[in-house]
Each structure stands twice: as C-alpha cells, then as structure tokens.
Amino acid sequence: MAQHAPPARGVRLGRAAGARTGSGSTESTVNGVVLLLPGASRFSPGPMRPLARALARAGGAEGLVTHMVLHGGDSAREEQAGWAADEAVRRYGDVPVCLAGYDAGGLAALRAAGHEAVNSVVVIAPCLTEAGRADSPEPVKQLSGRQVLIVHGTDDARSDPEASFRLAARAKKANRSTCRFEVHSDGHGLREHQPEVVALAVDFILGAVFSGRYSRPVTDALAAPPPLGLRMPLASGFGKSLRR
C-alpha cells in the first residue's frame, strides 16, 4: 500500500482509548480503529469528545481503539486523515478503520474515505455549504464499498443541511450502504440532542466495524429507498433501549 508522508509537522494521533488502555491492563488485540476528525474550531467541538468516551466504553472489550486526529499545519485536512489511516495500519495491522468527522472533519472524512483500510465513514454536520453546490458537486466515488452515515441538524445555520442531503442522494446511487439522519430543531453543534447523536454514531460504528448488525432505525434507513432513508428523523431518546 502506498504510504502518505506526514502531511504537516505536528499532525499526530491522540492517546488511544478503548482496547490496550486502562490502568494495569494487559495488551489486548485490536480488531478495529476509529479515527475522530474534529471541526475547524476548538470553540465548537460538537459531539466528538463524548463520542470518543462512548466508543471506548462500548467497543473496548471487542478490541476497538479510538484516536483523535490532532491536526496542524497548512496541508489539506483530507491528506491528514489519509496519513492518520496509514498510521493506524502501521500500528495495528490489517484492521478495519472508521473515519468519523464533525464540521470540517466531516468533509475530510468524506474525501479520505477511499483509503483502502477504511470500511466506514460517519459524517456529522459536514461543512458542505460551498463544496456541495450544484455546479461543483463533492465527489462520491470514493465512498463505494463503505458503510456511510451522515447526521445533520435541520436548524444548522453554519452548514446547509440540504447540501448534505444532496450529497447523500448522489452517494446512495453509487453505494446502497448509505443513510442519513436528520436531527430536527438542532443546530450545528447538535447540543440539544447530543446523547442521541452519540448513541446513533456508536451503534453504526460497532455494526460497521464488527458485527454487521445495526439497530432497527439504522437498518431501516439503510434499506429504505431515497429520499426516505436519507431524511430519517433521529428519535428523541434514541439509544436508551436499542435492539440489535
């Protein structure tokens, strides 16, 4: 596999969470890696840190390791994501990698999804307002063969949710394993329904990386034809009584 050179000084993987972690624990087998790609601003962190903690709790026993990608420099974020995927392979071997990004990190996750180690992509409130214009559509061929989840608040004033719907509609034509959930009455940071967003992402990632099984709402969203499976409402309280 072609290796990416480090895209910029200072780009690195944050501390591992999940498998191989914990005081006094012995080394455990890593069976999957999640790379979290945060947004452009530290003042708008979105759900990424709660997601990291939830993944460590839910997936650590199955061998899931989570790293925050700590970006820096002037290189493109998708190049940094590609380097992070290479680094995950170097550290852990041939294991499935999920790219999970928020805001600008969501766009980077989409663009870097063609990396051969990536089996799934979770995109939360992606910044597609400019990139998603009809006269310059975001490419979707790299999503082929991946499990894809897009989550967007309907009241997002920073990143147009209709842009992510249009992208999802094009992605669905190239890849049936694409679904999109709408978080009604929530904004860009998804603060009002953060527990539900985190629970949805955890359910999707564990299914994509390990079991191939999802909760009923995700299964229905993946199976439903457009536009139903691309405008699936995220129910209040999602995650409290999941049935796989």
PyMOL commands that set and color helices and strands:
alter all, ss='L'
color gray80, all
select helices_A, chain A and resi 48-62+77-92+104-111+141-143+161-174+194-211+216-223+228-230
alter helices_A, ss='H'
color red, helices_A
select strands_A, chain A and resi 12-13+17-18+32-37+64-70+97-102+118-124+147-153+178-183+232-233
alter strands_A, ss='S'
color yellow, strands_A
deselect
rebuild
show_as cartoon
